[in-house]
């Protein structure tokens, strides 16, 4: 399906309030630093796929994402974090590999904690 973005398991909203009178509050969560997106649902899923596969290229393939886009996202997250969230080795006989650093693991955990609080807050809203 050319032109249509793949669904990476995010759905259309991170959370939604209970429907009341036909109205519902829906929301997505992302963190910014210096006006740039630092972490979002999709970026955290990319980090998790890197953890699972040990490879930025394999993570990109799993998410039906161009490797160059995945690499750009990782580089931007590392830059905005001020430290590596993803460390890597390059090529060679057996190819390179990538893994989450302790800072990367902490960023993923913190994002999901915030997402849970956000979902709980939205669930408590009555429109």
Secondary structure, DSSP 8 states (H G I E B T S, - for coil): -TT-----S--S-SEE-B-BTTB--EE--EEEETTEEEEEHHHHHHHHHHHHHS-HHHHHHHTT--HHHHHHHHHHHHHHHTS-SEEEE--STT--EEEE-HHHHHHHHHHHHHHHHHHHHHHT-B-
